Amino acid sequence: MDALHLPVIVILIGAVFFLLRKGGGKLSHIAVGAAFGFYLAGTSAASAVSSTLDSAVTAISSLM
């Protein structure tokens, strides 16, 4: 992960956390969440996030 990616990721995580705590589903909240998702997809963490989500979906589907 580049040195530039970490501060941007931390800022976006903070923004998403703050907006989720504040509540509501405003367009600005959705835009920040989408920006975080698209930015994270371009990092080396994308494969880890993808495999974690795949495992979660598999676990949930096996319960149903």
C-alpha positions as semicolon CSV with decimal commas, in nm:
position;residue;x (nm);y (nm);z (nm)
1;M;0,000;0,000;0,000
2;D;0,141;0,336;-0,095
3;A;0,207;0,599;0,168
4;L;-0,061;0,819;0,009
5;H;-0,331;0,552;0,025
6;L;-0,326;0,512;0,403
7;P;-0,421;0,872;0,496
8;V;-0,696;0,879;0,233
9;I;-0,835;0,547;0,356
10;V;-0,825;0,668;0,718
11;I;-1,008;0,989;0,623
12;L;-1,273;0,800;0,427
13;I;-1,320;0,545;0,709
14;G;-1,362;0,832;0,954
15;A;-1,612;1,004;0,727
16;V;-1,816;0,686;0,677
17;F;-1,812;0,612;1,051
18;F;-1,921;0,967;1,137
19;L;-2,199;0,967;0,880
20;L;-2,327;0,628;0,995
21;R;-2,329;0,743;1,358
22;K;-2,509;1,063;1,261
23;G;-2,783;0,857;1,098
24;G;-2,996;0,905;0,793
25;G;-2,943;0,798;0,435
26;K;-2,868;1,127;0,271
27;L;-2,711;1,148;-0,073
28;S;-2,387;1,281;0,075
29;H;-2,360;0,974;0,301
30;I;-2,408;0,744;0,006
31;A;-2,150;0,937;-0,198
32;V;-1,886;0,911;0,077
33;G;-1,952;0,538;0,116
34;A;-1,926;0,485;-0,259
35;A;-1,605;0,688;-0,276
36;F;-1,458;0,472;0,000
37;G;-1,560;0,155;-0,183
38;F;-1,416;0,264;-0,516
39;Y;-1,096;0,387;-0,354
40;L;-1,055;0,066;-0,154
41;A;-1,111;-0,142;-0,470
42;G;-0,798;0,014;-0,619
43;T;-0,574;-0,091;-0,330
44;S;-0,411;-0,417;-0,236
45;A;-0,683;-0,471;0,027
46;A;-0,942;-0,538;-0,244
47;S;-0,872;-0,912;-0,262
48;A;-0,893;-0,950;0,117
49;V;-1,222;-0,759;0,130
50;S;-1,360;-0,964;-0,158
51;S;-1,267;-1,298;-0,002
52;T;-1,408;-1,189;0,337
53;L;-1,738;-1,089;0,177
54;D;-1,752;-1,414;-0,019
55;S;-1,700;-1,611;0,303
56;A;-1,968;-1,410;0,482
57;V;-2,219;-1,464;0,201
58;T;-2,141;-1,837;0,196
59;A;-2,185;-1,862;0,574
60;I;-2,515;-1,671;0,567
61;S;-2,651;-1,873;0,275
62;S;-2,563;-2,200;0,452
63;L;-2,775;-2,091;0,750
64;M;-3,084;-2,044;0,537
